[in-house]
Amino acid sequence: MKSVTYMLDAVIKSDTFGEFLEVIYSVVEESKLKITKTGITAKAMDAAHIAMVDASLSAEAFEKYTVEECEIGVSINKLREVVKLARAEDSISIAYDGKMSSLKITIGNLVRDMSLINPSSISDAKMPSLELIGSVIVGVNDLKQAIRGSESISDHISLMLDKTGFSIGSEGDSADKLNMKIETSELKALNAPDVIKSMYPIDYFSNMVKCIKSTDYVNIFFSSNYPLRMEFNFAGDKGAVRYLLAPRTSD
Amino acid sequence: MFGNLCVKCKGGRNLCKLGYCPLLRKVSDMLPKISYRSKDLNGQAPPSIFIGSYGYPKVFAGPLISPNNRNIGNPENWYGMKMEDIVLKSSTLFRPSIIADVHRTGNKILEATQEIAMSIKPVDAEAILSKPYIYNNVYDKVKIDFFMHPMGPKIEMERLSLTENPSIPRKVDYVVSDTDLSAVEGSYILYQNDISISHIQRLISSGLLGVSRYRKMVPTRWAITASDDMISKMIIKELKNNSVIDKIELFYNKYIGNYFYIFLIPRVWSFEVIESWQKGSFYSSVTVGSGDFEDYDGRKDYAANVTGGYYAARLAVTEYLKKINKQASVIIYREVSSEYSIPLGVWLIRETIRDAMKKPYRVYDDIYAAIASITETVKAKEWYKNSKLLNIIKKQCTIDSFLTVTN
């Protein structure tokens, strides 16, 4: 049999790869994946230019990882549906031969060829480097709870940070409102040189937070009326995520 | 009558719990009283059919037949006509009907009805009625429906036969015969082959589209919304690959007391319709504004405030964006004056906006300048205050505005 040389020949636990895909999918349906010796990265911005994601999975996250540098365009939605066919502890193998415009995913006895998208049809995303003066390390469960409670109240939430703590709130048209205040003593870290207040669209924020699975804390950076940056690692620090979310102004 | 409730319900959802629409009943008193003194109804189907929703899944079903053998045509051809002429023309369309289960179309009357639905040209037909139709009391009269155009009285029939061969376009025959094709795919193929919306809608309604085991008759008013919804959704999918328009474009059109202001905004696809029914217009005795909205990813529930007109308007606007190969955020403001005293169906919205998009438009740099330009003309000066889309456009920043240093 003729041996095939692959541009990408990798094996990874399905839950690790699944989480990586969910993170990207929380912002975009299609993305470029940049494949290098050190790992796979995705940088993408949503169509309305409100949110960005920069996610990477290092070579160490894989059980097997032989690559030549390349870039492919993927329907993240389609790929995550394929990966969902595997059980959490299953290893899946991902292969790309660089010739056919398809990705070969093997899950046990199942082989799935998935068509790719021409990467030049997906626009490039550039992460602006921003000076964000406030930062806080907050529990994922607290965030999820506050967002879940706010979704029926308003289409945006407000974050506030000062020396005493961090609070998340939302206010509706009527008397409906919600506030969650986490005191400084309950937080892992807090840096607030000033009182910082800003609002963000809840649908986007909710999508970003919902897909966090294997980590308990996230790092949030923001300034008043400036974008929010949320960072966390997953898969035992072998995966890293940076989100950027544009603010909503009060008027 | 019930103000806001009526605007929301539009005679179709029984929100007042009376079991009938007092407004529809009121105008139907203003309509011609028609009699037909023979059991033999010979005439022409425009071609059109009507499947009721009352009693679903057991509904009234049958074709519309004009006894005068006049070529009445389909709503697409009515645009531009006066309201009185439309009401007069369409109210001579009798509705010979039988009660049928929507799942069972295997009888001669319904088969003949389906053949009429497939035809692109008027079909001569003969219906044998249970009894002659003599105008009797205020309730058997011209039917007014918010989605469908006005129609003549319903009469039970015993037999229906076509007296000439229907003229069936090859594409229609092909899609109807393909019982593995979904209703969405089928509708879109027909649409791309220049089959009119009213034709696609009556194919859906008569249960001729879709995968065989799901085929059933669909009440006319649901089928009207379904065809507008399915086709515009397919177009929206294509639009999302287009670049965004350069400047704000404002289109305008008016027809029978319906004033449409269509704002296209340079931003990714999203869509909002805001309506205001002025004092004296059909559904409202006071100024009421209500709307429905969808962002880039579309909506998951029914546009319950604007109802069928939302989807008809969306189709007309997406057709324009497809033609110019662009995408945009769209806000449509519809103001309805007292001149629109009888609802004529959602085709009026679709065709008036289609026509608007062919007219010259004005260009603006700022959305509020565009809105200010119509303030003099509109009756509800604050119509845009509750706009969801404007609120997002105004308050939501984009990442681009923070792009100074990049890595």
Chai-1 contact restraints between the chains, C-beta under 6 A:
chainA,res_idxA,chainB,res_idxB,connection_type,confidence,min_distance_angstrom,max_distance_angstrom,comment,restraint_id
A,A47,B,V268,contact,1.0,0.0,6.0,A-B,restraint_1
A,A47,B,Y296,contact,1.0,0.0,6.0,A-B,restraint_2
A,A48,B,V268,contact,1.0,0.0,6.0,A-B,restraint_3
A,A48,B,Y296,contact,1.0,0.0,6.0,A-B,restraint_4
A,H49,B,T398,contact,1.0,0.0,6.0,A-B,restraint_5
A,H49,B,I399,contact,1.0,0.0,6.0,A-B,restraint_6
A,H49,B,D400,contact,1.0,0.0,6.0,A-B,restraint_7
A,M52,B,I399,contact,1.0,0.0,6.0,A-B,restraint_8
A,K126,B,T406,contact,1.0,0.0,6.0,A-B,restraint_9
A,M127,B,N407,contact,1.0,0.0,6.0,A-B,restraint_10
A,P128,B,F402,contact,1.0,0.0,6.0,A-B,restraint_11
A,P128,B,L403,contact,1.0,0.0,6.0,A-B,restraint_12
A,P128,B,T406,contact,1.0,0.0,6.0,A-B,restraint_13
A,S129,B,V405,contact,1.0,0.0,6.0,A-B,restraint_14
A,S129,B,N407,contact,1.0,0.0,6.0,A-B,restraint_15
A,P227,B,F402,contact,1.0,0.0,6.0,A-B,restraint_16
A,A246,B,C397,contact,1.0,0.0,6.0,A-B,restraint_17
A,A246,B,T398,contact,1.0,0.0,6.0,A-B,restraint_18
A,A246,B,I399,contact,1.0,0.0,6.0,A-B,restraint_19
A,P247,B,C397,contact,1.0,0.0,6.0,A-B,restraint_20
A,R248,B,K395,contact,1.0,0.0,6.0,A-B,restraint_21
A,R248,B,Q396,contact,1.0,0.0,6.0,A-B,restraint_22
A,T249,B,K395,contact,1.0,0.0,6.0,A-B,restraint_23
